[in-house]
């Protein structure tokens, strides 16, 4: 397996579906279909995500250390399954089938939440199953998006997908809020509705998304995947994603920090993600297009700079509505500048036959970092309080961001004059 040379004639093989309109269109029907699947699935998942922190901390009385462990588990269980999902998708040219299995697993897991009741170990097991499904599906799905788009339009394609995805992320908390407004603290109703919506997403994936087939002789093995790490720009992106993931506070902790600072009532808590999702929705496509023009690595790093500003506000003296609006807005900008942009930067320089596996390696490093981050932040909150914990993370993020910028800039200088190495991962 070899990395993409960046030549237009070679890269054109990655486009597996026609544009949705005219020869000049850059976003294909397959990308739109995958975006709609993610939209519906995110309605399902964000319904649960929006209520889970307050359910565990306020409803069940978990300490921040315990919550940090569960939150880390929620992210970390995907670590190795991302690699498994990516490898199986490439090895058997079964990206759609692996994605269907992952989406189905997550949908069924939602039904487990009302069955385990207030059992913390049971909740942990169900959350692990839900995230296992996410781990299986993410790399194959992103590979299908990348393979359905030209190298020059990777940022725009992921921007469109993430924008549709974020419509679901915006809608899910609203649905959860409406359900709780009708039934009080009967969280089981949220979980059951989430399961039903998740099944609709699986059905849409089966019916409307096209797979990408590779010739048998081009299907990679494990050793081929490891050879990707010989490429320095790719290896640096893997390292940078992992390091920055280690100093990224999870969404749940950001919202809990806001609740603590502003004394927000629990029944309003599910609405906090709407601020992040609204900004993400507006900026996902513009920042994806900007990344295609000015460089995906630059936008990715700038997004973490915005996250640093949010940390500083959370640990600073600002309060009231100004703090709420500023932090949620910055949080949304961070996601719009980093989520799809990283996948676009990586996917464009990977061969079609190894794209899911290559994306999985980067996503695994990032997930492992965030797994550790949640447990570390829970421990810091317990020992130093919320303000002290976020200030420590702000310093760590500043250092990591500086090191990442130097590492990626150094790679660009060493690659000067070799256009084929920098064309895809700018």
C-alpha positions in Angstrom: 0.0 0.0 0.0 1.3 3.4 -0.9 0.3 6.9 -0.1 -1.5 9.0 -2.6 0.8 10.9 -4.9 -1.5 13.8 -5.0 -1.7 13.7 -8.8 -5.1 14.8 -10.1 -5.4 11.8 -12.4 -4.7 9.4 -9.6 -6.9 11.1 -7.1 -9.8 11.2 -9.4 -10.3 7.5 -8.8 -11.5 8.4 -5.3 -14.7 9.8 -6.5 -17.3 7.1 -6.3 -20.5 9.0 -7.0 -21.7 11.8 -9.3 -22.1 15.3 -8.0 -25.6 16.3 -6.9 -25.9 19.0 -9.5 -24.0 19.8 -12.6 -20.4 19.2 -13.5 -19.1 21.9 -11.3 -20.6 20.5 -8.1 -18.2 19.3 -5.5 -20.5 17.4 -3.1 -21.8 14.1 -4.2 -25.2 12.4 -3.5 -23.4 9.8 -1.4 -22.0 12.5 0.9 -25.5 13.9 1.2 -27.0 10.5 2.0 -24.3 9.9 4.6 -25.0 13.3 6.1 -28.7 12.5 6.4 -27.9 9.2 8.1 -25.7 11.1 10.6 -28.4 13.7 11.1 -30.9 11.2 12.2 -28.4 9.2 14.2 -27.2 12.3 16.0 -30.8 13.2 17.0 -30.8 9.8 18.7 -27.4 10.0 20.3 -27.6 13.7 21.4 -30.9 13.1 23.1 -29.0 10.8 25.5 -25.8 12.8 25.6 -27.7 16.0 26.6 -29.2 14.4 29.7 -26.5 12.0 30.7 -24.2 14.3 32.7 -27.0 15.8 34.8 -28.6 12.3 35.1 -25.4 10.8 36.5 -24.2 13.7 38.7 -27.5 15.1 39.9 -29.9 12.2 39.6 -27.6 9.4 40.7 -25.2 11.4 42.8 -21.9 10.4 41.2 -18.8 12.3 42.2 -16.7 14.1 39.6 -14.1 11.4 39.8 -16.7 8.7 39.1 -18.2 10.8 36.3 -14.7 11.4 34.8 -14.2 7.6 34.7 -17.5 7.0 33.0 -17.0 9.9 30.6 -13.6 8.6 29.8 -15.0 5.1 29.2 -17.6 6.7 26.9 -14.8 7.9 24.7 -12.0 5.4 25.3 -13.9 2.2 24.5 -13.8 3.2 20.9 -10.0 3.2 20.8 -9.3 -0.3 19.5 -12.6 -0.8 17.8 -11.8 2.1 15.5 -8.8 0.1 14.3 -10.8 -3.0 13.9 -13.6 -1.3 12.0 -11.2 0.5 9.7 -9.2 -2.7 8.9 -12.3 -4.8 8.3 -13.8 -2.2 6.1 -10.7 -2.0 3.9 -9.7 -5.7 4.0 -13.1 -6.9 2.8 -14.1 -3.8 0.9 -17.1 -3.7 3.2 -17.2 -0.1 4.4 -21.0 0.1 4.3 -21.5 -3.2 6.0 -19.2 -2.3 8.9 -20.8 1.0 9.2 -24.3 -0.6 9.4 -23.1 -2.9 12.1 -21.7 0.0 14.1 -24.8 2.2 13.7 -27.0 -0.8 14.6 -25.0 -1.6 17.8 -25.4 2.0 19.0 -29.1 2.0 18.3 -29.7 -1.2 20.3 -27.5 0.0 23.1 -30.0 2.9 23.8 -32.6 0.4 24.6 -30.3 -1.0 27.4 -30.4 2.2 29.4 -34.0 1.9 30.7 -33.3 -1.8 31.4 -30.3 -1.2 33.7 -32.1 1.6 35.7 -29.8 3.3 38.2 -27.1 0.7 38.2 -23.8 2.5 37.6 -22.0 -0.6 36.3 -25.0 -1.3 34.0 -24.9 2.2 32.7 -21.2 1.9 32.1 -21.7 -1.3 30.1 -24.4 0.2 28.0 -22.4 3.3 27.3 -19.5 1.1 26.3 -21.6 -0.8 23.9 -22.9 2.5 22.4 -19.4 3.8 21.9 -18.2 0.5 20.6 -20.7 1.0 17.8 -19.4 4.5 17.1 -15.9 3.1 17.1 -16.8 0.6 14.4 -18.7 3.0 12.2 -16.7 6.2 12.2 -13.7 5.3 10.0 -15.7 3.4 7.4 -18.2 6.3 7.2 -15.4 8.9 6.9 -13.7 6.8 4.3 -16.9 6.6 2.2 -17.2 10.4 2.4 -13.6 10.8 1.3 -13.9 8.3 -1.5 -17.0 10.0 -2.7 -15.2 13.4 -3.1 -12.3 14.8 -5.1 -9.1 15.6 -3.2 -9.6 19.3 -3.8 -13.0 19.2 -2.2 -12.3 17.1 0.9 -12.8 19.9 3.3 -16.1 21.0 1.7 -17.4 17.4 1.6 -16.7 16.9 5.3 -18.1 20.3 6.0 -21.4 19.5 4.4 -21.5 16.1 6.2 -20.7 17.7 9.6 -23.3 20.5 9.0 -26.0 17.9 8.4 -24.7 15.9 11.3 -24.9 19.0 13.5 -28.6 19.6 12.5 -29.1 16.3 14.4 -26.9 17.4 17.2 -29.0 20.6 17.5 -32.3 18.7 17.3 -31.5 15.9 19.8 -31.3 18.1 22.9 -34.5 19.9 21.9 -36.3 16.6 21.6 -34.9 15.5 25.0 -36.0 18.8 26.6 -39.5 18.4 25.2 -39.8 14.9 26.5 -38.6 15.8 30.0 -40.9 18.8 30.0 -43.8 16.4 29.4 -42.8 13.6 31.7 -40.7 15.2 34.3 -37.5 13.3 35.3 -38.6 10.1 33.6 -35.4 9.7 31.7 -36.4 6.2 30.4 -38.8 7.9 28.0 -35.8 9.8 26.4 -33.9 6.5 26.1 -36.7 4.6 24.4 -37.4 7.4 21.9 -33.6 7.6 21.2 -33.6 3.9 20.3 -36.5 4.3 17.8 -34.9 7.2 16.1 -31.6 5.3 15.9 -33.3 2.5 14.0 -34.5 4.9 11.4 -30.9 6.0 10.8 -29.8 2.4 10.3 -32.6 1.9 7.8 -31.6 5.0 5.8 -28.0 3.8 5.7 -29.0 0.5 4.3 -31.4 1.9 1.7 -29.7 5.1 0.4 -25.9 4.9 0.8 -23.7 3.3 -1.9 -20.6 1.4 -1.0 -17.2 1.7 -2.7 -15.7 -1.5 -4.0 -12.0 -2.2 -4.4 -10.4 -4.9 -6.6 -9.4 -7.9 -4.5 -5.7 -7.5 -5.2 -5.8 -4.0 -3.8 -7.3 -4.9 -0.4 -4.8 -4.3 2.4 -3.7 -6.4 5.3 -2.5 -5.4 8.8 1.1 -4.9 7.6 0.0 -2.6 4.8 -1.7 -0.4 7.4 1.4 -0.2 9.5 3.4 0.9 6.5 1.3 4.1 6.5 3.2 5.2 9.6 6.4 5.4 7.5 5.1 8.5 5.9 6.3 11.5 8.0 3.4 14.0 7.4 0.9 11.3 8.2 2.8 10.2 11.3 3.0 13.8 12.5 -0.7 14.2 12.1 -1.3 11.1 14.1 0.9 12.4 16.9 -0.6 15.9 16.9 -4.2 14.5 17.0 -3.3 12.3 20.0 -1.5 15.0 21.9 -4.2 17.6 21.4 -6.9 15.0 22.3 -5.1 14.5 25.6 -5.7 18.2 26.5 -9.2 18.5 25.2 -11.9 18.6 27.9 -15.0 16.6 27.0 -18.2 18.4 26.1 -19.9 17.0 29.2 -17.3 18.7 31.5 -17.6 22.0 29.6 -21.3 22.0 30.2 -20.9 20.9 33.8 -18.4 23.8 34.3 -20.9 26.2 32.9 -23.6 24.8 35.2 -21.3 25.1 38.2 -20.3 28.7 37.4 -23.8 30.0 36.5 -25.8 27.7 38.8 -28.0 26.5 35.9 -31.0 24.4 37.0 -30.8 20.8 36.0 -33.9 20.9 33.7 -32.2 23.6 31.6 -29.0 21.5 31.2 -30.0 19.6 28.0 -30.2 23.0 26.2 -26.6 23.8 26.7 -25.3 21.8 23.7 -27.6 23.8 21.5 -25.2 26.8 21.6 -22.3 24.6 20.5 -24.3 22.9 17.8 -25.8 26.1 16.5 -22.4 27.7 15.9 -21.0 24.4 14.5 -23.9 24.1 12.1 -23.4 27.6 10.7 -19.6 27.4 10.4 -18.9 23.7 9.4 -19.2 24.2 5.6 -17.5 27.7 5.5 -14.5 26.5 7.6 -14.3 23.3 5.5 -14.1 25.4 2.4 -11.6 27.7 4.1 -9.4 24.7 5.0 -9.4 23.6 1.3 -8.1 27.0 0.4 -5.6 28.1 3.1 -4.6 24.7 4.5 -6.3 22.1 6.6 -3.6 21.9 9.2 -3.7 25.6 9.8 -7.4 25.6 10.3 -7.2 22.6 12.6 -4.6 24.3 14.8 -6.5 27.5 14.8 -9.5 25.6 16.1 -7.6 24.5 19.1 -6.5 28.1 19.7 -10.2 29.0 19.9 -10.7 26.2 22.4 -7.9 27.6 24.5 -9.8 30.9 24.6 -12.9 29.0 25.9 -10.7 27.5 28.6 -9.4 30.8 29.7 -12.9 32.2 30.0 -14.1 29.3 32.0 -11.2 29.8 34.4 -11.5 33.6 34.5 -13.6 36.2 36.2 -16.3 36.6 33.5 -19.7 35.4 34.5 -23.4 35.7 33.6 -24.8 35.5 30.1 -21.6 36.8 28.6 -19.7 33.7 29.8 -22.4 31.4 28.6 -22.7 32.8 25.1 -18.9 33.3 24.7 -18.0 29.7 25.8 -20.7 28.0 23.8 -19.8 30.0 20.7 -16.1 29.3 21.0 -16.9 25.7 21.6 -18.9 25.5 18.4 -16.1 27.2 16.4 -13.6 24.7 17.8 -15.6 21.8 16.4 -16.3 23.4 13.1 -12.6 24.0 12.6 -11.3 20.6 13.7 -13.8 17.7 13.4 -14.2 17.2 9.7 -11.1 19.2 8.9 -8.8 16.5 10.4 -10.5 13.7 8.5 -10.2 15.8 5.3 -6.5 16.4 5.9 -5.7 12.8 6.5 -8.1 11.2 3.9 -6.7 13.1 1.0 -3.3 11.6 1.2 -4.4 8.0 1.7 -4.9 5.4 -1.0 -8.5 4.4 -1.7 -7.9 0.8 -0.6 -6.5 1.8 2.8 -8.5 4.9 3.6 -10.7 3.6 6.4 -7.7 2.0 8.2 -5.6 5.1 7.8 -8.4 7.3 9.2 -8.9 4.9 12.0 -5.3 5.1 13.2 -5.6 8.9 13.5 -9.0 8.7 15.2 -7.8 6.1 17.5 -4.9 8.2 18.8 -7.3 11.1 19.3 -9.8 8.9 21.1 -7.1 7.5 23.4 -6.0 11.0 24.3 -9.6 12.1 25.1 -10.1 8.9 27.2 -7.2 9.9 29.4 -8.2 13.5 29.4 -11.6 12.8 30.9 -10.2 10.7 33.8 -7.4 13.3 34.4 -9.8 16.2 34.4 -12.2 14.4 36.8 -9.3 13.9 39.2 -8.1 17.5 38.8 -11.7 18.7 39.6 -11.8 16.6 42.7 -8.4 17.7 43.9 -8.2 21.4 42.7 -11.8 22.4 42.1 -13.4 23.3 38.7 -11.5 26.6 38.3 -8.2 25.1 39.1 -8.8 22.1 36.9 -9.6 24.2 33.8 -6.7 26.5 34.4 -4.3 23.6 34.5 -5.8 22.2 31.2 -5.5 25.7 29.6 -1.7 25.7 30.3 -1.4 22.2 29.0 -3.3 23.0 25.9 -1.2 26.1 25.2 2.0 24.0 25.5 0.6 21.2 23.3 -0.6 23.7 20.7 2.8 25.4 20.5 4.5 22.0 20.1 2.0 20.8 17.5 2.4 24.0 15.4 6.2 23.6 15.5 6.0 20.0 14.5 3.7 20.6 11.5 5.6 23.7 10.4 8.8 21.7 10.6 7.3 19.0 8.4 6.3 21.6 5.8 9.8 23.1 5.6 11.4 19.7 5.2 8.9 18.9 2.4 9.6 22.1 0.6 10.1 21.4 -3.1 8.2 18.1 -3.0 4.8 19.2 -4.1 3.4 15.7 -4.0 3.9 15.5 -0.3 2.2 18.7 0.7 -0.6 19.0 -1.8 -3.0 16.7 0.1 -2.1 17.6 3.7 -1.7 21.3 3.9 
